[in-house]
Amino acid sequence: MDMNDQDESRNVEDVRGSGGGFRPIHGISLGTVAVALIGGWLLGINPLQVLGLLSGGGDQGVQPGPARPVASSPAEDAQVKFVAQVLKSTETVWSAAFAADGRTYEEPKLRLYRDSYPTGCGQGDAAAGPFYCGEDRIVYLDLSFFDYMTERLGAPGQFAHAYVIAHEVGHHVQNLLGTLGKVNAARARAGEAESNALSVRLELQADCYAGVWATLSQRQHGWRLEPGDIESALNAAAQIGDDTLQRRARGTVVPETFTHGTSAERVGWFRKGVDAGSIRGCDTFSGGP
């Protein structure tokens, strides 16, 4: 994908050089961010479960540490710029989509961190992968994940990376629409199997919203997909399906433990979002593609 001339979001915060405190990165050439599907995602577990965040609590007593200079490289600087551009494109897409429906889109923050960081949902850990915290409305990303996608998951390419960011922003859209709160409340009342099934529907909808973003952003911004871009995102979706991850990690598949959906489901709903280009085409709670 070619986004070289695209604007950057003002909502990216770089805390990689600290245990807390943040430094806005807009206007500074700091590069694109990566993210991690490591740990819990590899086992087919919701990152929030790994972090103990689904209870909504967390250690609110953890205070951010002093900010320190960010040790970065030209490659990381380019990555941070790319992430800021992708986030800006999601802001434009969802602001227009919400306005068309008589709503106001509230832009989320995207925070780059390393290793671990206190969040509104508890202590975030890079080993759990990228995640969205509904309590503070921030997407948390660790730089190590882009390399992990390429080297371990077999999902390289900028558009595959953009898909991951768009998926997490999709959870923010769900939060603003009230879907996230309703589903989490229903999960709290449900048994384990039903709770997992609801989690799958939530994740597939975020995949679909990522597809909607891909289509609408091209129309609005004029950036272009290059040959193989959609295929790279579809490959990324396939590589992080619960069945694929479980088979890779343990050699067997246990469907009742799925929390994100199968590879086929994730690919199908992302493609459905691309084809529909509309929130209304992403009702994962009524059926599948």
C-alpha positions in Angstrom: 0.0 0.0 0.0 1.2 3.5 -0.8 0.4 6.1 1.9 3.5 8.3 1.5 1.6 11.5 1.0 -1.0 10.9 3.7 -1.5 13.0 6.8 -0.5 11.7 10.3 -2.8 11.4 13.3 -2.2 13.6 16.3 -3.5 10.8 18.6 -0.4 8.6 18.6 1.5 8.6 21.9 5.0 7.1 22.2 5.8 5.8 25.7 8.4 3.3 24.6 11.1 5.1 26.6 9.3 5.0 29.9 7.3 3.0 32.3 4.6 5.6 31.9 4.1 9.2 31.0 3.6 10.0 27.3 5.1 12.0 24.6 2.9 13.0 21.6 4.7 12.0 18.4 2.8 14.1 15.8 5.2 16.1 13.8 8.2 14.1 14.9 9.7 11.6 12.5 9.5 8.5 14.8 8.2 5.8 12.5 5.4 3.1 12.3 4.4 0.9 15.2 4.2 -2.8 15.4 2.0 -4.9 17.5 2.0 -8.3 19.0 -0.2 -11.2 18.6 2.2 -13.2 20.6 1.3 -15.0 23.9 -2.4 -15.3 24.3 -3.2 -14.9 20.6 -1.0 -17.8 19.8 -3.0 -19.9 22.2 -6.3 -18.6 20.8 -7.0 -16.7 24.0 -8.4 -13.2 24.2 -5.5 -10.8 25.1 -7.7 -9.2 27.8 -8.1 -12.6 29.4 -4.4 -13.0 29.6 -4.0 -9.6 31.2 -6.8 -10.2 33.6 -8.6 -7.2 32.1 -12.1 -8.6 31.4 -13.1 -7.9 35.0 -12.6 -4.3 34.2 -10.4 -3.7 37.2 -6.7 -3.7 37.1 -4.0 -2.2 39.3 -5.0 1.4 39.4 -2.3 2.0 41.9 0.4 1.6 39.3 1.7 5.0 38.4 3.6 5.9 35.2 7.3 6.2 35.6 9.4 9.1 34.3 9.7 9.5 30.6 13.1 8.7 29.0 14.4 9.3 25.5 13.2 6.8 23.0 15.9 4.6 21.6 14.8 4.2 18.0 16.1 3.4 14.5 15.4 4.8 11.1 13.3 1.7 10.3 11.3 2.2 13.5 10.9 5.9 12.7 9.4 5.0 9.3 7.1 2.5 11.0 5.8 5.0 13.5 5.0 7.4 10.7 3.1 4.7 8.9 1.1 3.8 12.0 0.2 7.5 12.4 -0.9 7.6 8.8 -3.1 4.5 9.2 -4.7 5.9 12.4 -5.4 9.2 10.7 -7.2 7.3 7.9 -9.3 5.4 10.4 -10.3 8.8 12.0 -11.4 10.2 8.6 -13.3 7.1 7.7 -15.2 6.6 10.9 -15.8 10.3 11.4 -17.6 10.4 8.1 -19.5 7.1 8.7 -20.7 8.3 12.1 -21.7 11.7 10.8 -23.8 10.1 8.0 -25.7 8.3 10.8 -26.1 11.4 12.8 -23.4 10.5 15.4 -20.2 12.0 16.4 -17.0 9.9 16.3 -14.7 10.3 19.2 -11.1 9.5 18.1 -9.2 7.0 20.2 -5.6 7.3 21.2 -3.0 4.8 20.0 -0.2 4.3 22.5 3.2 2.7 21.5 4.9 1.0 24.4 7.5 -1.7 25.1 7.2 -4.7 27.3 4.5 -3.6 29.8 2.6 -0.5 30.7 -0.2 0.5 33.1 -3.6 0.9 31.3 -7.1 1.8 32.3 -7.9 -1.9 32.1 -4.9 -3.1 34.2 -1.2 -3.7 33.5 -0.7 -4.2 29.8 1.9 -6.8 28.6 3.4 -7.0 25.1 3.3 -10.8 25.4 -0.5 -10.6 25.1 -0.4 -8.8 21.7 -2.2 -5.7 20.5 -5.3 -4.8 22.4 -7.9 -2.1 22.9 -8.9 -0.9 26.4 -12.5 0.3 26.5 -11.9 2.0 29.9 -9.4 4.5 28.6 -10.3 4.2 24.9 -6.7 3.6 23.9 -5.2 1.0 21.5 -2.0 -0.4 22.8 0.7 -1.6 20.4 4.2 -3.0 21.0 6.8 -2.5 18.2 7.9 -6.1 18.2 4.8 -7.5 16.5 5.5 -6.5 12.9 8.7 -8.6 13.0 6.7 -11.4 14.7 4.1 -11.3 12.0 6.7 -11.6 9.3 9.1 -14.1 10.9 6.8 -16.3 12.9 3.3 -16.0 11.6 4.1 -15.8 7.9 2.1 -12.6 7.5 4.4 -9.9 6.1 3.5 -6.6 4.4 2.4 -3.1 5.3 -1.2 -3.8 4.5 -1.2 -6.8 6.9 0.1 -4.5 9.6 -2.5 -1.9 8.8 -5.2 -4.6 9.1 -4.1 -5.3 12.7 -4.4 -1.6 13.6 -7.8 -1.3 11.8 -9.0 -4.3 13.7 -8.2 -2.8 17.1 -9.8 0.5 16.1 -12.8 -1.6 15.1 -13.2 -2.5 18.8 -13.3 1.3 19.6 -16.1 1.6 17.0 -17.9 -1.2 18.9 -17.4 0.7 22.1 -18.8 3.9 20.8 -21.8 2.1 19.3 -22.5 0.3 22.6 -21.8 -3.2 21.2 -18.7 -3.8 23.3 -20.5 -3.0 26.6 -23.5 -5.1 25.8 -21.5 -8.1 24.8 -19.2 -7.9 27.8 -22.2 -7.7 30.1 -23.8 -10.7 28.4 -20.5 -12.6 28.7 -20.3 -11.9 32.4 -23.7 -13.7 32.8 -22.9 -16.5 30.5 -21.2 -19.9 30.9 -17.7 -20.4 29.4 -18.8 -21.8 26.0 -21.4 -19.1 25.4 -19.0 -16.4 26.6 -16.4 -17.6 24.1 -18.9 -17.7 21.3 -19.9 -14.1 22.0 -16.2 -13.1 22.0 -15.8 -14.7 18.6 -18.7 -12.7 17.2 -17.1 -9.5 18.7 -13.7 -10.3 17.1 -15.2 -11.1 13.7 -17.1 -7.9 13.7 -13.8 -6.0 14.3 -12.4 -7.9 11.3 -15.3 -6.8 9.2 -14.9 -3.2 10.4 -11.2 -3.4 9.3 -12.5 -4.4 5.8 -14.9 -1.5 5.8 -12.0 0.9 6.7 -9.9 -0.6 3.8 -12.6 0.2 1.2 -13.7 3.6 2.5 -10.2 4.9 3.2 -9.1 4.3 -0.5 -12.2 6.2 -1.7 -11.7 9.2 0.7 -7.9 9.5 0.8 -7.0 8.3 -2.7 -4.2 6.0 -1.5 -3.9 3.0 -3.6 -3.8 -0.7 -2.9 -0.9 -2.4 -4.6 -1.0 -5.9 -6.1 -1.2 -8.4 -3.3 -2.3 -6.0 -0.6 -5.7 -7.5 0.0 -4.2 -11.0 -0.2 -1.7 -10.0 2.5 -4.4 -8.9 4.9 -6.4 -12.1 4.1 -3.3 -14.1 4.9 -2.8 -12.3 8.2 -6.4 -13.0 9.1 -6.0 -16.6 8.2 -2.8 -16.9 10.2 -4.4 -15.7 13.4 -7.5 -17.8 13.3 -8.1 -19.8 16.5 -7.9 -23.1 14.7 -4.7 -22.3 12.9 -3.1 -20.9 16.1 -4.2 -23.9 18.2 -3.0 -26.4 15.6 0.4 -24.6 15.5 0.7 -24.4 19.3 -0.6 -27.7 20.4 -1.3 -29.8 17.4 -5.0 -30.1 18.1 -8.1 -27.9 17.8 -10.7 -27.3 20.5 -13.6 -25.3 19.0 -15.4 -24.6 22.2 -12.3 -22.6 23.4 -12.3 -20.3 20.3 -12.4 -16.6 21.2 -11.5 -15.0 17.9 -12.9 -17.3 15.2 -11.5 -19.7 12.7 -9.2 -18.7 9.9 -12.0 -19.1 7.3 -14.4 -16.9 9.5 -11.8 -14.2 9.9 -11.0 -14.1 6.2 -14.7 -14.2 5.3 -15.7 -11.3 7.5 -12.8 -9.1 6.5 -13.6 -9.7 2.9 -17.3 -9.0 3.6 -16.4 -5.7 5.1 -14.2 -4.8 2.1 -17.1 -5.7 -0.3 -19.9 -4.0 1.7 -18.0 -0.8 2.7 -20.6 -0.2 5.4 -21.2 -0.9 9.1 -24.5 -2.4 8.2 -22.8 -5.2 6.4 -21.0 -6.3 9.6 -23.7 -7.9 11.7 -21.8 -10.9 12.9 -24.3 -11.6 15.6 -26.9 -12.8 13.1 -24.9 -15.1 11.0 -21.8 -15.7 9.0 -20.5 -15.0 5.4 
